[in-house]
Amino acid sequence: MSKVRVHNLNVSLDGFSAGGTVTYDAPIGEAARLFDHFDGRVIWGVDAIAEPVRADHVFTSAWSQGIGVEIMGRRKFGPQTGPWADDGWRGWWGDEPPFRTPVVVLTHHERPPIEFANGTVFHFVDAPAPQALEYARGLAGGDVRLGGGPTSVREFLHADLVDFMHLVVVPVVIGSGVSIWDSCAELQDRFDVESVTTGSGLIHQFWNRKR
């Protein structure tokens, strides 16, 4: 059975992974500082790196390895709420989304898939976590990546469907926002946790489900 994995989920020192409000101008709201350390080339697949390859790059580059499909929450796809408007919106990423796989967008308002030339196909599904996971596994082989945001990750944690999490603790304080930890006090009992601190000040936590 394929694994369900979370990669590169940034968490502030006070436990938040996203802002409480998403707009066209502020895709992650007040949590933008979480991404001051983020190297987007991990996502965009740049082959040549001019400067030295640091530990942070090595850890975050596992994002795409062995992944066949992603599941994301609606707010990761766009800032809209309610029924979809006929506004031509195709996601934050323009004509070349970085996923290159099927992507399941969790939403209460289903719509036809959106396809891109690079292999990315967004499927819009109204289903709880277990059924959404079954649907995603039917789209492609390989592991399933939970792409966030924290609300959708927390839903899968509550359903006990997550096998691995790579959390990146960023040395900033947000003050408010959305956390993956709400009602997850028992979470630590289901995982073995390894932590590595890099020279940048980031703490990489690797949560592996206990056998």
N, C-alpha and C positions, 0 to 999 in steps of 0.2 A: 504494500500500500504506500502511495506517495505521502511524503511528509508535508505538513502545513508549517510554513516558516514566516517569521517576521524579520525584516532586515532594516538596519539603519534607522530605527525609530528614535528620534532625538527626544530627550527628556530633560527638562530644566532641573536645577537643584531643588526647586520647590515642587517638582513632580508633574509639571504640565508638558504636554506634547503638541498642543495646538491652541490657537486663540479661540475665544468664544464666539467671535463674529468673523465671517468670511465675506469679502466683497471683491469686485473685479479688480480694484486697486490694491487690495491687501489680501492675497490668497490664503495666508495663514494668520491673519489678524494681528493681534498684539504679540504673537509669538515669533515674529520675524528674526529676533536675535538668536533663536535656536539654530539658525542656518548660517551664522557668521563663519562657522568652521567647516561648512559642508563643501566638499569638492564634487561639483556636479559632473565632472568627467567620468566618474564611476557609473553614472546613469547613461550619459550620452555616448559612451564607448569610444572615447578618444584613445587612439593607439599609442601615439608618441607623447611622452611626458618630459618636458624640458628639464624641470628641476628633479632632485632626487625623489625616489619613491619612499614615502614615509609609512610608518606603521598604520596610521589612520587610513591611508589609501588601501593598504593590503587588506585590512579588516573589512572595509566597506565594499570592496570589489567583489565580494561573494554574492552581492545582490542578484546577479543574473545567472549564477552557476546552477545548472540543473533545474531551472524553473520552466514549467510548461504553460502556466496560466497565473494570472493575478486576480485577487479579489480586492476591491476598494469600496469605501463608502462614497456616497453621492457628493459630499463636499470636497473630496479630493478631485473629482471630475470637474466640478464647477460650483459657482456661488448660488445658483438658482435654487428656489424652493417651490414646492407645489407642482402642478402640471407643467410639462415642458412647453416652453414657448417656441414658436417657429422663427428663431433668431439666428440660425446658422451656427450656433455654438457647437464646437467639436472637441472641447477639452482645453486645458491650459496650455497644451504643448504644440499647438499649430498643426501643420501638415505632417510632422514626423514625430509622433509620440515615441518615447524611448523604449516601450515595452516589447514590441515585436512578437507578441503572443496574444492569444485571447485574453481579454480583461472583463471580469464580471463586476458591474457597478451595482451596488445595492441601493435600491430606490423603491418607494411605494408607487411610483408612476412609471410603468414599463413603456418601452418604445422600441422601434426596430433597431437592429444593430447598426453601428457606424464602423465602416471598414476603411483602412488605410493601405497604401501601396507597400509599406514596409512590413506587413504582416500583423499589425495591431488591429484587433477587432473589439470594439466595446459592445458588450451585451448588458442589457438593463433588466435586472431581475428583482422581483418582489418576493423574497423568501427569507425565512429565518436561517440562522447560521448553518445548521446541518443540511438543509435542502440546498442552500446556495453552494455549499462545498461539494455536494454530490453533482450539482449542475456543472460546476467548474471542472471537476475531474472528468466529466464526460466530454469536455471540449478539447482536451489535449493531455498527453502524457507528461511525465515529469512531476516535480514537486509544485505545490501551490504556495504562492507568496501572498501574504496578507499585507497589502500596501498601505493600510491606514485609511483614514485617520484613527486617532485613539479610540473613538467610540466604537468603530467596527471591530478593531482589535479586541477591545474589551468584551464585545458580544461573543466572539469566538473563544476567549478565555473562560467566560462564564459557562459556555457549552462544553468546556474541556476538550477542545479540538486543536489546540496549538501544540506542536511538537518542539519548536525551537524559536527563540527570540534573540535577536541581537539589538540591544538597547544601547544608545550612546548618551551618557550623562554629560550634558554641556554645562560649563561653569558660568551660568547666568541664572538670574532670578526673574521670573516673568510676573508673578504677583497674582495672576488669575488665568483662567483658560479651561482646557479640557484635559483630563488625566485618564490614563488607562487603569489607574489603581483603584477607582471607586468600587467598593464592594468586592475587593479581591484580596482580602486579608489572608485567605487560606492558600493563595497562589504559591507562596514559597514552599509549601509542603509537597507540591507536585513537580518541582524542578530542582535540578542541581545547577548552581550558579557559579560561574567563573568570571572574575573581573580583571581587567588589564588597564592600567593607566599609561597613556602615551605622553611624549614630550610636549604635545600641544595643550595638555591639561584635560583632554577628553578621557572619560572612563568608559571603556567598552565592556558591557556585561553580556555574557553568553548564557542563556537560559535553555537547558536541555531537559526535556521530560525525563523523569526517572523511569528506569526500566522496572 
